[in-house]
Amino acid sequence: MSRTLVVRLDNAGDVLLAGPAVRAAAAGSDRLTMLAGPHGVEAARLLPGVDDVLEWRCPWIDPHPESVRKADVDFLVDVLAARHFDRALILTSFHQSPLPTALLLRMAGVAWVGAVSVDYPGSLLNLRHRVDDSIPEAERALSLARAAGYELPEGDTGRLAVRRPLPDVSALLPRTPFVVLHPGTSVPARAWPAERYAALCRLLTDEGRSVVVTGAASEVALTAVVAAGTSAVDLGGRTSLAELAAVLSAAEVVVVGNTGPAHLAAAVGTPVVSLFAPTVPAAQWAPYRVPVVLLGDQQAACRDTRVTRCRFEGHPCLSSVRAEDVVSAVRELGREPPPRRRRAPGGRS
């Protein structure tokens, strides 16, 4: 019985982008386990092909790392050793090193380890894969799986995907076609201003569209600001990741920054208006293989800096995008709105 481990230790969006590589590895394995960090573990459980998920906060990958503790490292090594994995693929982004993780896998007795690495790995890797960093992140990961001898099963086109069926969320949603606004981001530098989202929500509802505003439990104040004074449905803090996937799957269009729900929308096949700050390249990180309108100044001063907080006055890369620009993009990707509704007293319609 072949047991394969796939490692992706950062955020939910990164895990979702690993989906095609995971499915390829699963097709060539009897059992596939995924090792994910706390920010990506829910996404790992949504991926087709995954039989089991392990969670570990990695201090050299996690966006909010804790100190390296010997007890934590020893615990992970013991857990992995007990699973007797035959092979492992370590998935990373171009700026992350797989070698510390490879060391732990070797300590756990994993006989074969593959990763993309520009650094000399010594005996840590059996496969030191090289790849062009300008390709989409999903293709970067899939290229590693293919170099390791795995291939997508027949009929699998390599798009992003989630497990089906998704939860029934119909009780939460409008009965008419709707647009989702997801104003939150995991990185502040990638956030379109809240007041712009609020203006967009007013414009969309005023022209007769149904709108759903989504967000994590930590973003309920933000979603309330965006939905305030309109007929929009505020789902801030009210959905799990699987339920959010179901909401996005039912939407006509999703408006979102470069953050995990953008990739979740791609994984359920919904068109995306992408408010994309160029701190990372859109060629690698834009929503993958769904209809997309990309908004934001891709030549701004923050280009390719990977900053998490904007250093430039006025956040010019995204503040240059008007609410009216987003409405036009929604019209391009979605259906024509119903007849314009008159706003009722108090702002609701």
SERO-4910 file (N, C-alpha, C, O; in steps of 0.05 Angstrom, whole numbers):
BEGIN
 pado doro    nc1    nc2    nc3   cac1   cac2   cac3    cc1    cc2    cc3    oc1    oc2    oc3
  Met    A     17    -24      0      0      0      0     18     25      0     34     29     18
  Ser    A     15     42    -20     32     66    -22     19     89     -7     -5     95    -11
  Arg    A     35    101     10     25    123     27     41    148     19     66    149     22
  Thr    A     27    169     10     40    194      1     32    217     19      9    219     27
  Leu    A     51    233     25     46    258     41     51    282     22     71    284      9
  Val    A     32    300     22     35    326      8     35    348     29     17    349     46
  Val    A     54    365     28     58    386     48     53    413     36     65    420     16
  Arg    A     34    429     48     31    457     41     23    471     67      1    467     77
  Leu    A     41    488     77     39    496    105     30    525    109     33    536    131
  Asp    A     20    539     88     12    567     92    -18    571     91    -32    556    104
  Asn    A    -27    590     75    -55    598     77    -75    582     60    -66    566     44
  Ala    A   -101    587     64   -121    572     51   -119    574     20   -122    554      6
  Gly    A   -114    598     10   -112    602    -18    -89    586    -30    -91    574    -52
  Asp    A    -66    584    -16    -43    569    -25    -50    539    -27    -43    525    -45
  Val    A    -65    530     -7    -74    502     -6    -93    496    -29    -90    475    -42
  Leu    A   -112    514    -34   -130    509    -57   -115    508    -83   -123    493   -101
  Leu    A    -95    525    -86    -79    524   -111    -63    499   -114    -54    492   -136
  Ala    A    -59    485    -93    -45    459    -94    -63    436   -104    -53    414   -108
  Gly    A    -88    442   -107   -108    421   -113   -101    403   -136   -102    379   -133
  Pro    A    -94    414   -160    -87    396   -182    -63    378   -176    -64    355   -184
  Ala    A    -43    388   -163    -20    371   -155    -29    350   -136    -19    327   -138
  Val    A    -46    356   -117    -56    337    -98    -71    315   -112    -68    291   -106
  Arg    A    -88    322   -131   -104    302   -146    -86    283   -162    -91    259   -164
  Ala    A    -65    295   -174    -46    278   -189    -32    258   -170    -30    234   -177
  Ala    A    -23    268   -147     -9    250   -129    -28    229   -118    -21    206   -114
  Ala    A    -53    237   -113    -73    218   -103    -79    196   -123    -83    173   -116
  Ala    A    -79    203   -149    -85    183   -170    -63    162   -171    -69    140   -180
  Gly    A    -39    168   -162    -17    149   -162    -11    137   -135     11    126   -131
  Ser    A    -29    140   -116    -24    131    -88    -49    115    -78    -71    119    -87
  Asp    A    -44     97    -59    -66     84    -46    -79    101    -25   -103    100    -20
  Arg    A    -62    117    -12    -73    135      9    -56    161      8    -32    160      7
  Leu    A    -70    184      9    -57    210      9    -64    226     33    -88    230     39
  Thr    A    -44    235     48    -47    252     71    -36    279     65    -16    282     51
  Met    A    -49    300     75    -39    327     71    -31    339     98    -46    337    117
  Leu    A     -8    351     99      2    365    122     -2    395    117     10    406     98
  Ala    A    -19    408    133    -26    436    128    -22    452    154    -22    441    176
  Gly    A    -20    478    151    -18    496    174    -46    503    184    -66    496    171
  Pro    A    -48    517    206    -75    523    217    -91    541    199   -116    541    201
  His    A    -79    558    182    -93    575    164   -103    561    139   -119    571    124
  Gly    A    -92    537    134    -99    522    110   -113    496    114   -120    482     95
  Val    A   -116    488    139   -126    461    144   -155    457    135   -162    436    125
  Glu    A   -172    478    138   -200    475    127   -200    472     97   -216    456     87
  Ala    A   -183    486     83   -181    483     54   -171    456     47   -181    444     27
  Ala    A   -152    445     62   -141    418     56   -163    398     57   -164    379     41
  Arg    A   -182    401     76   -204    382     79   -224    383     56   -239    365     52
  Leu    A   -223    405     41   -241    409     18   -230    397     -7   -245    395    -27
  Leu    A   -204    389     -8   -192    381    -33   -199    353    -41   -196    335    -24
  Pro    A   -209    348    -65   -212    321    -74   -186    306    -75   -165    317    -81
  Gly    A   -187    281    -67   -163    264    -67   -149    261    -40   -133    244    -36
  Val    A   -156    279    -21   -144    278      5   -159    258     23   -183    261     27
  Asp    A   -144    239     34   -156    219     52   -155    227     81   -171    219     97
  Asp    A   -134    243     88   -129    250    116   -114    276    117    -99    282     98
  Val    A   -119    292    137   -105    318    140    -92    319    168   -104    313    188
  Leu    A    -67    327    168    -52    333    193    -47    363    194    -43    376    174
  Glu    A    -48    374    218    -44    403    222    -19    408    239    -14    395    259
  Trp    A     -2    427    229     22    435    244     29    463    237     30    471    213
  Arg    A     33    480    257     41    508    252     71    509    248     87    503    267
  Cys    A     79    515    224    108    514    216    121    541    221    112    561    209
  Pro    A    141    543    237    153    569    243    169    582    221    176    605    223
  Trp    A    176    567    200    190    579    177    172    584    153    181    592    132
  Ile    A    146    578    156    127    583    134    103    599    144     94    617    129
  Asp    A     92    594    168     68    607    177     70    638    176     91    649    183
  Pro    A     49    652    167     51    681    165     53    695    192     61    718    194
  His    A     45    682    214     48    693    241     64    673    258     52    660    276
  Pro    A     89    669    253    104    646    264    109    649    294    114    671    304
  Glu    A    108    627    307    116    625    335    146    617    336    157    610    315
  Ser    A    158    616    360    185    608    363    188    578    356    170    563    359
  Val    A    212    571    346    218    543    341    222    530    368    239    538    384
  Arg    A    207    509    373    209    494    398    215    465    393    202    452    376
  Lys    A    235    454    406    243    427    401    220    407    406    217    388    391
  Ala    A    204    412    426    182    394    432    162    393    409    152    371    402
  Asp    A    157    416    396    138    416    373    150    401    350    135    386    336
  Val    A    175    405    345    188    391    322    189    361    328    183    345    310
  Asp    A    196    353    352    197    325    359    169    312    356    166    289    347
  Phe    A    148    327    364    121    317    362    114    311    333    103    290    326
  Leu    A    120    330    315    114    326    286    129    302    275    118    286    261
  Val    A    155    301    281    171    278    271    159    252    280    158    233    264
  Asp    A    150    250    305    139    225    315    112    219    301    107    195    295
  Val    A     96    239    297     70    235    283     75    225    255     62    206    246
  Leu    A     93    237    241     99    229    213    112    201    212    105    185    195
  Ala    A    130    195    231    143    169    231    122    147    235    125    125    224
  Ala    A    102    152    252     82    132    257     64    126    233     51    105    232
  Arg    A     64    144    213     47    140    189     61    124    168     48    114    149
  His    A     88    121    169    103    105    150     99    113    121     91     97    104
  Phe    A    103    139    116     99    149     89    122    139     71    145    137     79
  Asp    A    114    131     46    133    122     26    146    146     12    170    146      6
  Arg    A    129    166      6    139    189    -10    126    214      1    106    213     14
  Ala    A    140    236     -5    129    262      3    135    283    -18    157    283    -29
  Leu    A    116    301    -23    120    325    -39    117    349    -21     97    351     -7
  Ile    A    137    367    -22    135    392     -6    129    414    -26    145    421    -43
  Leu    A    105    426    -23     97    448    -41    102    474    -27     94    479     -4
  Thr    A    116    492    -41    123    518    -30    120    539    -52    118    532    -76
  Ser    A    119    564    -44    121    587    -63    150    593    -69    168    583    -55
  Phe    A    155    610    -89    182    614    -98    200    626    -76    224    622    -77
  His    A    189    640    -57    205    654    -36    208    637    -11    220    646      8
  Gln    A    198    612    -11    200    595     12    219    571      7    220    561    -16
  Ser    A    235    564     27    253    541     24    239    516     34    227    516     55
  Pro    A    240    494     19    229    469     28    248    453     46    241    433     58
  Leu    A    273    462     49    294    445     61    290    440     91    296    418    100
  Pro    A    282    460    107    277    454    135    255    432    138    258    414    155
  Thr    A    234    434    122    214    413    123    225    386    114    218    366    126
  Ala    A    241    386     93    253    362     83    270    348    105    270    324    107
  Leu    A    284    364    120    300    353    142    282    338    162    289    316    171
  Leu    A    259    349    169    241    336    188    230    310    176    227    290    190
  Leu    A    224    311    150    214    286    137    235    265    137    228    241    141
  Arg    A    260    272    133    282    252    134    284    241    163    287    217    166
  Met    A    282    258    183    282    249    210    259    230    217    262    212    234
  Ala    A    237    234    202    213    216    206    215    191    190    196    174    191
  Gly    A    236    187    175    240    162    160    228    162    132    225    140    121
  Val    A    220    185    121    208    185     94    231    181     75    250    197     74
  Ala    A    229    160     59    252    151     42    255    168     17    277    171      7
  Trp    A    233    179      7    234    194    -18    220    221    -14    197    222     -6
  Val    A    234    243    -21    223    270    -17    229    286    -42    251    286    -52
  Gly    A    209    300    -52    212    318    -75    203    346    -69    183    350    -54
  Ala    A    216    366    -81    208    394    -77    221    411    -98    240    403   -111
  Val    A    209    435   -102    222    455   -119    243    469   -101    236    479    -80
  Ser    A    268    470   -110    289    482    -94    310    493   -112    320    480   -130
  Val    A    318    518   -105    341    530   -119    366    527   -103    388    531   -113
  Asp    A    364    518    -78    386    514    -60    396    486    -61    381    467    -66
  Tyr    A    422    482    -57    434    455    -57    422    440    -33    424    449    -10
  Pro    A    409    416    -38    395    402    -17    411    380     -3    401    369     16
  Gly    A    435    375    -13    449    352     -2    433    327     -4    423    321    -26
  Ser    A    430    312     18    415    287     17    386    291     26    372    272     32
  Leu    A    377    316     28    350    321     38    328    316     17    306    309     24
  Leu    A    336    318     -9    316    314    -30    325    292    -49    348    290    -56
  Asn    A    306    275    -57    311    257    -80    305    270   -106    319    265   -126
  Leu    A    286    288   -106    279    304   -130    282    333   -124    267    344   -108
  Arg    A    302    346   -137    305    375   -135    295    386   -161    309    387   -181
  His    A    270    395   -161    257    404   -185    262    433   -190    263    450   -172
  Arg    A    266    440   -215    269    469   -223    245    476   -241    236    460   -256
  Val    A    236    501   -237    212    510   -252    214    540   -256    226    554   -239
  Asp    A    201    549   -277    199    578   -282    180    590   -262    156    583   -262
  Asp    A    189    609   -246    172    621   -225    150    639   -236    134    648   -220
  Ser    A    150    645   -262    130    663   -273    104    649   -280     84    662   -287
  Ile    A    103    623   -278     78    608   -285     59    610   -262     67    615   -239
  Pro    A     33    605   -267     13    605   -246     20    585   -224     32    564   -229
  Glu    A     14    593   -199     22    577   -176     11    548   -177     24    530   -169
  Ala    A    -13    545   -187    -25    518   -190     -8    501   -209     -5    477   -204
  Glu    A      2    513   -230     18    498   -250     46    493   -238     58    472   -245
  Arg    A     56    510   -222     82    506   -209     81    481   -192     99    464   -193
  Ala    A     60    478   -176     57    455   -159     52    430   -175     64    409   -170
  Leu    A     35    432   -196     30    408   -212     55    399   -227     58    375   -231
  Ser    A     72    417   -235     97    409   -248    115    392   -230    128    374   -240
  Leu    A    114    398   -204    129    381   -185    118    353   -184    132    333   -185
  Ala    A     91    351   -182     78    325   -181     85    309   -207     90    285   -205
  Arg    A     85    322   -229     91    308   -254    120    300   -256    126    278   -265
  Ala    A    138    317   -246    166    309   -245    171    285   -227    190    270   -231
  Ala    A    153    282   -207    155    259   -189    142    234   -200    143    213   -187
  Gly    A    131    236   -224    119    213   -237     89    210   -234     77    190   -242
  Tyr    A     76    230   -222     47    230   -219     34    245   -242     46    263   -254
  Glu    A     10    237   -249     -5    250   -270    -34    252   -263    -45    234   -249
  Leu    A    -48    273   -272    -76    275   -267    -91    252   -280    -84    243   -301
  Pro    A   -113    243   -267   -128    221   -279   -142    230   -305   -146    254   -309
  Glu    A   -148    211   -321   -161    216   -346   -187    233   -342   -203    226   -325
  Gly    A   -190    254   -357   -213    271   -356   -210    294   -336   -227    312   -336
  Asp    A   -189    294   -320   -184    317   -302   -169    338   -317   -146    334   -326
  Thr    A   -181    362   -320   -170    383   -336   -149    400   -321   -137    418   -333
  Gly    A   -146    396   -295   -126    411   -280   -136    437   -268   -120    453   -259
  Arg    A   -162    441   -269   -173    465   -256   -173    462   -226   -169    440   -216
  Leu    A   -177    483   -212   -181    481   -183   -208    468   -178   -227    470   -194
  Ala    A   -211    455   -155   -236    441   -149   -238    437   -119   -219    439   -104
  Val    A   -263    433   -110   -269    426    -82   -286    401    -82   -299    394   -102
  Arg    A   -288    388    -59   -305    365    -56   -334    373    -60   -343    394    -51
  Arg    A   -349    356    -72   -378    359    -75   -392    335    -61   -379    314    -60
  Pro    A   -416    337    -52   -432    362    -52   -424    381    -30   -412    373     -9
  Leu    A   -429    407    -35   -424    427    -15   -449    430      3   -470    421     -4
  Pro    A   -446    443     26   -469    446     44   -492    461     31   -487    478     14
  Asp    A   -516    456     40   -539    471     31   -541    497     46   -546    498     70
  Val    A   -537    519     32   -537    545     44   -560    562     33   -561    587     36
  Ser    A   -579    549     20   -600    564      6   -616    582     25   -627    603     17
  Ala    A   -619    574     51   -634    590     70   -621    616     76   -634    635     86
  Leu    A   -595    619     70   -580    643     75   -580    663     52   -573    686     55
  Leu    A   -589    654     29   -584    669      4   -609    681     -8   -631    671     -3
  Pro    A   -606    702    -24   -629    713    -38   -640    693    -58   -626    675    -66
  Arg    A   -665    696    -65   -678    678    -84   -671    686   -113   -676    671   -131
  Thr    A   -661    710   -116   -653    720   -143   -623    718   -147   -608    715   -127
  Pro    A   -614    718   -172   -585    718   -177   -571    740   -161   -582    762   -158
  Phe    A   -547    735   -151   -534    754   -133   -504    756   -139   -492    738   -150
  Val    A   -493    778   -130   -464    784   -131   -453    782   -102   -466    792    -84
  Val    A   -430    769    -99   -417    768    -73   -395    790    -72   -379    793    -90
  Leu    A   -395    804    -50   -373    822    -43   -358    811    -19   -371    806      1
  His    A   -332    806    -22   -316    796      0   -295    817      6   -273    816     -7
  Pro    A   -299    835     24   -281    858     28   -256    851     44   -236    866     42
  Gly    A   -255    830     59   -232    824     76   -209    812     60   -213    799     40
  Thr    A   -185    815     71   -161    802     60   -144    793     83   -145    804    105
  Ser    A   -127    773     78   -108    764     99    -85    783    102    -71    783    122
  Val    A    -80    800     82    -57    819     82    -68    847     77    -81    852     56
  Pro    A    -64    866     96    -76    893     93    -68    907     67    -84    922     56
  Ala    A    -44    902     57    -35    916     33    -52    909      8    -51    922    -12
  Arg    A    -67    887     10    -83    878    -13   -113    886    -11   -129    877    -27
  Ala    A   -119    903      9   -147    909     14   -156    934     -1   -143    955      1
  Trp    A   -178    932    -16   -191    956    -27   -205    970     -3   -216    956     14
  Pro    A   -206    997     -3   -217   1010     21   -246   1003     27   -262    999      8
  Ala    A   -252   1001     52   -279    993     60   -301   1012     50   -322   1003     42
  Glu    A   -294   1038     49   -314   1057     39   -320   1053      9   -342   1059      0
  Arg    A   -300   1043     -6   -305   1037    -34   -324   1013    -37   -342   1012    -53
  Tyr    A   -319    992    -20   -337    969    -20   -366    978    -13   -385    969    -25
  Ala    A   -368    996      7   -395   1005     15   -408   1020     -8   -432   1017    -13
  Ala    A   -393   1037    -22   -404   1052    -45   -412   1032    -67   -433   1036    -80
  Leu    A   -396   1012    -71   -402    992    -91   -428    977    -84   -445    972   -101
  Cys    A   -431    970    -59   -455    956    -50   -480    973    -55   -500    963    -64
  Arg    A   -478    999    -50   -501   1017    -55   -507   1018    -85   -530   1017    -93
  Leu    A   -486   1021   -101   -491   1022   -130   -504    997   -141   -522    998   -158
  Leu    A   -494    974   -132   -505    949   -142   -534    945   -134   -551    937   -150
  Thr    A   -539    950   -108   -567    946    -99   -586    967   -111   -609    961   -116
  Asp    A   -576    991   -115   -593   1012   -127   -600   1006   -156   -622   1014   -165
  Glu    A   -583    991   -170   -590    984   -197   -606    958   -199   -611    948   -221
  Gly    A   -614    947   -176   -631    924   -176   -618    897   -171   -632    877   -172
  Arg    A   -593    897   -165   -580    871   -161   -582    862   -132   -583    879   -114
  Ser    A   -584    836   -128   -581    825   -101   -552    822    -95   -536    815   -112
  Val    A   -545    828    -70   -516    828    -61   -514    812    -35   -531    815    -18
  Val    A   -493    796    -33   -486    782     -9   -458    790     -1   -440    789    -18
  Val    A   -455    799     24   -428    807     34   -418    784     52   -432    776     71
  Thr    A   -394    775     47   -383    752     62   -358    761     76   -344    780     69
  Gly    A   -351    746     98   -327    752    113   -324    732    136   -343    719    144
  Ala    A   -300    731    146   -294    713    168   -305    725    194   -314    747    195
  Ala    A   -303    709    216   -313    718    242   -298    743    251   -309    760    265
  Ser    A   -273    746    243   -257    769    250   -264    794    234   -253    816    239
  Glu    A   -281    791    214   -288    813    195   -316    822    197   -326    835    178
  Val    A   -330    816    219   -359    823    220   -363    853    221   -383    863    210
  Ala    A   -345    868    233   -348    897    233   -345    908    205   -359    927    197
  Leu    A   -326    896    190   -322    905    162   -346    899    145   -355    916    130
  Thr    A   -356    875    146   -379    868    129   -404    884    137   -420    891    119
  Ala    A   -407    891    162   -429    908    171   -427    936    158   -447    947    150
  Val    A   -403    947    157   -399    973    144   -406    972    115   -419    990    104
  Val    A   -398    951    101   -403    948     72   -433    946     66   -443    958     47
  Ala    A   -447    930     82   -475    924     77   -494    946     88   -517    946     81
  Ala    A   -484    963    105   -501    982    119   -518    999    100   -508   1009     80
  Gly    A   -544   1003    107   -561   1020     92   -570   1010     65   -580   1025     49
  Thr    A   -566    984     60   -574    972     35   -590    947     40   -593    939     63
  Ser    A   -599    934     19   -614    909     21   -595    885     21   -605    862     20
  Ala    A   -569    889     21   -550    867     19   -553    848     43   -559    857     65
  Val    A   -548    823     38   -547    802     59   -519    802     71   -500    798     56
  Asp    A   -517    806     97   -491    806    110   -486    778    123   -499    771    142
  Leu    A   -467    763    111   -460    737    122   -433    737    137   -421    716    141
  Gly    A   -425    760    145   -399    762    159   -399    744    184   -417    747    201
  Gly    A   -380    726    186   -377    709    209   -398    686    210   -399    673    231
  Arg    A   -413    682    189   -436    663    191   -431    638    174   -449    621    172
  Thr    A   -408    635    162   -403    611    145   -376    598    152   -357    612    158
  Ser    A   -376    572    150   -350    557    150   -338    560    122   -351    572    105
  Leu    A   -314    550    118   -302    552     91   -318    536     71   -322    544     48
  Ala    A   -328    512     79   -344    496     61   -371    511     54   -380    510     31
  Glu    A   -383    524     74   -407    539     69   -402    563     52   -418    571     35
  Leu    A   -379    576     56   -371    598     39   -368    589     10   -376    603     -9
  Ala    A   -356    566      6   -353    554    -21   -380    551    -34   -384    556    -57
  Ala    A   -400    542    -18   -427    539    -29   -439    565    -36   -453    567    -57
  Val    A   -435    586    -20   -445    613    -27   -432    623    -52   -446    633    -70
  Leu    A   -406    620    -55   -392    630    -79   -401    614   -103   -402    625   -125
  Ser    A   -406    588   -100   -414    572   -122   -441    580   -133   -446    578   -157
  Ala    A   -458    591   -116   -485    599   -124   -485    628   -136   -505    636   -147
  Ala    A   -464    642   -133   -463    670   -141   -458    673   -171   -448    655   -184
  Glu    A   -467    696   -182   -461    702   -210   -432    711   -213   -418    703   -231
  Val    A   -424    728   -195   -397    741   -196   -388    745   -167   -405    750   -149
  Val    A   -362    743   -162   -350    749   -136   -331    772   -140   -314    772   -158
  Val    A   -334    792   -123   -315    815   -122   -297    811    -97   -308    811    -75
  Val    A   -271    809   -101   -253    801    -79   -225    810    -86   -218    812   -110
  Gly    A   -209    814    -66   -181    820    -70   -165    794    -74   -176    773    -77
  Asn    A   -138    798    -74   -120    774    -77   -118    761    -50   -100    766    -34
  Thr    A   -137    743    -44   -138    729    -18   -152    703    -22   -161    697    -44
  Gly    A   -153    686     -1   -162    659     -4   -189    655    -18   -191    638    -36
  Pro    A   -210    671    -11   -236    668    -25   -235    673    -55   -253    663    -69
  Ala    A   -215    687    -65   -213    690    -94   -207    662   -106   -218    655   -127
  His    A   -189    647    -93   -182    621   -103   -205    601    -98   -209    581   -112
  Leu    A   -220    605    -76   -243    589    -71   -264    593    -92   -277    574   -101
  Ala    A   -268    618   -101   -287    624   -123   -278    609   -148   -294    598   -162
  Ala    A   -252    610   -154   -242    596   -177   -246    566   -175   -252    553   -195
  Ala    A   -244    555   -151   -247    527   -146   -276    517   -150   -280    494   -156
  Val    A   -295    536   -147   -323    528   -152   -333    539   -179   -356    536   -186
  Gly    A   -315    551   -195   -321    559   -222   -336    585   -226   -348    589   -247
  Thr    A   -335    603   -206   -350    628   -208   -332    650   -218   -309    653   -209
  Pro    A   -341    667   -237   -325    689   -247   -318    709   -225   -332    712   -205
  Val    A   -294    722   -228   -283    739   -206   -276    766   -217   -262    768   -237
  Val    A   -286    787   -204   -274    814   -207   -252    816   -186   -258    817   -162
  Ser    A   -228    816   -195   -204    814   -177   -192    842   -172   -181    854   -190
  Leu    A   -195    851   -148   -182    876   -139   -154    869   -130   -150    863   -107
  Phe    A   -135    870   -149   -110    857   -146    -87    877   -141    -79    892   -160
  Ala    A    -78    879   -117    -54    895   -111    -29    880   -122    -27    856   -118
  Pro    A    -11    894   -136     11    880   -150     35    874   -132     57    871   -142
  Thr    A     30    871   -106     52    864    -88     64    837    -95     87    831    -89
  Val    A     47    820   -108     57    795   -120     47    794   -148     27    808   -154
  Pro    A     59    779   -166     51    780   -195     24    768   -200     19    745   -191
  Ala    A      8    781   -215    -19    770   -222    -16    746   -240    -32    728   -239
  Ala    A      6    744   -256     10    721   -273     12    695   -257      5    674   -266
  Gln    A     21    697   -232     23    674   -214     -1    670   -196     -8    648   -190
  Trp    A    -13    693   -188    -32    691   -165    -60    700   -171    -77    699   -153
  Ala    A    -66    708   -195    -94    716   -202   -111    691   -201   -101    668   -204
  Pro    A   -138    694   -198   -156    670   -198   -151    653   -223   -149    664   -245
  Tyr    A   -149    627   -219   -139    609   -239   -161    596   -256   -179    582   -245
  Arg    A   -160    601   -282   -177    588   -302   -207    591   -298   -222    573   -302
  Val    A   -214    615   -289   -242    624   -290   -243    651   -303   -222    665   -305
  Pro    A   -266    660   -313   -268    688   -324   -260    708   -303   -271    707   -281
  Val    A   -242    726   -309   -232    746   -290   -231    773   -303   -222    776   -326
  Val    A   -239    794   -288   -232    822   -295   -213    831   -273   -220    832   -249
  Leu    A   -188    838   -281   -167    846   -262   -167    876   -260   -163    890   -280
  Leu    A   -171    887   -236   -171    915   -231   -149    922   -211   -142    907   -194
  Gly    A   -138    946   -215   -115    955   -198    -91    961   -216    -88    949   -237
  Asp    A    -76    980   -207    -52    989   -222    -30    969   -219    -16    968   -198
  Gln    A    -26    953   -239     -5    931   -237     23    942   -241     42    926   -239
  Gln    A     26    967   -246     53    979   -249     59    998   -225     78   1013   -226
  Ala    A     43    997   -204     47   1014   -181     73   1009   -167     87    989   -171
  Ala    A     80   1028   -149    107   1027   -136    110   1002   -119    133    994   -113
  Cys    A     88    990   -110     90    966    -93     94    940   -108     95    919    -97
  Arg    A     97    943   -135     98    919   -152    120    900   -143    143    908   -140
  Asp    A    112    874   -139    131    852   -132    146    856   -106    166    843   -101
  Thr    A    136    874    -88    151    878    -63    143    858    -41    158    854    -22
  Arg    A    120    845    -44    109    826    -24    104    839      3    104    825     23
  Val    A    101    865      3     95    879     29     68    870     39     50    865     23
  Thr    A     65    870     65     39    863     77     24    887     86     -1    886     88
  Arg    A     37    910     90     24    935     96     34    956     77     58    959     73
  Cys    A     15    971     65     22    990     45     41   1012     56     35   1024     77
  Arg    A     62   1018     41     81   1038     50     77   1064     34     92   1084     38
  Phe    A     57   1065     17     54   1088     -2     29   1103      5      7   1091      7
  Glu    A     31   1129      7      9   1146     16    -15   1143     -3    -13   1145    -27
  Gly    A    -38   1137     10    -63   1135     -6    -68   1108    -18    -89   1105    -32
  His    A    -50   1089    -14    -54   1062    -25    -61   1063    -55    -82   1054    -63
  Pro    A    -43   1075    -71    -51   1083    -99    -57   1059   -117    -73   1062   -136
  Cys    A    -46   1036   -112    -51   1013   -131    -80   1005   -132    -90    997   -153
  Leu    A    -94   1008   -109   -122   1000   -108   -141   1024   -105   -164   1022   -114
  Ser    A   -132   1045    -92   -150   1068    -89   -156   1082   -116   -174   1098   -118
  Ser    A   -140   1075   -137   -146   1085   -164   -170   1072   -176   -181   1082   -196
  Val    A   -179   1050   -164   -203   1036   -174   -228   1048   -162   -231   1048   -137
  Arg    A   -247   1057   -178   -272   1069   -169   -293   1047   -166   -292   1027   -179
  Ala    A   -313   1053   -150   -336   1034   -148   -349   1031   -175   -358   1009   -181
  Glu    A   -351   1052   -190   -363   1051   -217   -348   1032   -235   -360   1019   -252
  Asp    A   -321   1030   -232   -305   1012   -248   -312    983   -242   -314    966   -260
  Val    A   -317    978   -217   -324    950   -209   -352    943   -219   -357    921   -227
  Val    A   -371    962   -217   -398    957   -228   -396    949   -258   -409    931   -266
  Ser    A   -379    963   -273   -376    957   -301   -365    929   -305   -373    914   -323
  Ala    A   -346    921   -287   -334    894   -289   -355    873   -282   -355    852   -294
  Val    A   -371    879   -262   -393    860   -255   -412    856   -278   -420    834   -284
  Arg    A   -419    878   -292   -436    876   -315   -423    859   -337   -437    844   -351
  Glu    A   -397    862   -340   -383    847   -361   -383    817   -356   -386    801   -375
  Leu    A   -381    809   -331   -379    781   -324   -406    768   -318   -410    744   -322
  Gly    A   -426    784   -308   -451    773   -300   -474    780   -319   -469    789   -342
  Arg    A   -498    776   -310   -521    782   -325   -528    812   -323   -518    826   -305
  Glu    A   -545    821   -341   -555    848   -339   -572    850   -313   -586    831   -307
  Pro    A   -571    872   -299   -587    875   -275   -616    877   -281   -624    885   -303
  Pro    A   -633    870   -262   -662    874   -265   -668    904   -266   -651    920   -261
  Pro    A   -693    911   -271   -700    939   -272   -693    953   -246   -695    942   -224
  Arg    A   -683    977   -248   -674    993   -225   -696    996   -204   -719   1003   -210
  Arg    A   -688    990   -179   -707    993   -157   -704   1020   -144   -683   1032   -143
  Arg    A   -726   1030   -134   -725   1055   -119   -718   1049    -90   -728   1030    -78
  Arg    A   -699   1064    -79   -691   1060    -52   -713   1069    -32   -724   1091    -35
  Ala    A   -720   1051    -14   -741   1057      6   -730   1075     27   -705   1077     31
  Pro    A   -747   1089     42   -737   1105     64   -721   1089     84   -727   1066     90
  Gly    A   -699   1100     93   -681   1086    111   -660   1071     96   -642   1059    109
  Gly    A   -661   1071     70   -639   1059     54   -644   1031     45   -628   1021     29
  Arg    A   -665   1017     55   -669    989     46   -689    989     23   -706   1007     20
  Ser    A   -687    968      7   -705    966    -17   -718    939    -17   -734    933    -36
***
